[in-house]
Amino acid sequence: MVVKITSKRQVTFPARVLDALGVGPGDRLELVEDDDGFILRPRRIDLSHVGTLHDKIKRDRGSFDLADFRKQAYDPALRD
């Protein structure tokens, strides 16, 4: 399979390649160099390095509804 490099050094991978790697928009790919060249593989988040927020959530507060928040009127003077 051949992919083209643009003038900005960007590459577009075919959808079936990204599907096979299990990656999507916003995910990262890792290039690993070995004796034969480079290996492309998905860069996964190591969940052991991510702390839990379970004990940080206050249970007496209700949930936050972003859609309702966006519908609320706002004071134009508060805009930046």
C-alpha positions in Angstrom: 0.0 0.0 0.0 1.3 3.4 -0.9 0.3 6.7 0.8 1.2 10.2 -0.4 3.0 12.8 1.7 1.7 16.3 1.2 3.8 19.5 1.0 3.1 20.0 4.7 4.5 16.5 5.4 1.0 15.1 6.3 -0.2 11.6 5.4 -3.7 10.3 5.0 -4.1 6.7 5.9 -6.9 4.6 4.3 -9.9 4.1 6.6 -9.4 0.3 6.6 -5.9 0.7 8.0 -7.1 3.0 10.8 -10.0 0.6 11.5 -7.6 -2.3 11.7 -5.4 -0.4 14.2 -8.5 0.6 16.2 -7.8 4.3 16.1 -9.9 7.3 15.2 -9.9 11.1 15.3 -7.8 12.4 18.2 -5.9 9.1 18.8 -2.2 8.9 18.5 0.0 6.6 16.5 3.5 5.6 17.5 6.4 5.0 15.0 8.9 2.5 16.4 12.2 2.1 14.6 13.7 -1.4 14.2 16.3 -3.0 12.0 13.9 -3.2 9.0 12.5 0.3 9.2 9.6 1.7 11.2 6.6 0.0 12.7 3.3 1.9 13.1 1.2 1.1 16.1 -1.6 2.8 18.1 -0.4 4.7 21.2 -2.6 3.5 24.0 -3.2 5.3 27.3 -1.7 3.4 30.2 -4.6 3.4 32.6 -2.3 2.6 35.5 -0.9 6.2 35.1 -4.3 7.8 35.3 -5.5 8.6 38.7 -9.0 7.9 39.8 -11.4 10.8 40.4 -14.0 8.6 42.1 -13.2 10.0 45.6 -13.1 13.6 44.3 -16.8 13.7 43.1 -19.2 15.3 45.6 -22.3 13.2 45.8 -24.6 15.9 47.0 -24.3 17.8 43.7 -26.6 17.1 40.8 -25.4 16.3 37.3 -24.4 19.1 34.9 -26.4 19.3 31.7 -24.3 21.1 29.1 -27.2 21.4 26.6 -29.4 23.2 29.2 -26.4 25.4 30.2 -26.0 26.5 26.5 -29.7 27.4 26.2 -29.5 29.8 29.2 -29.4 33.5 28.4 -26.1 35.2 29.0 -24.9 38.8 29.6 -23.1 40.0 26.5 -21.0 42.2 28.7 -19.3 39.1 30.2 -18.0 38.0 26.8 -14.2 38.5 26.2 
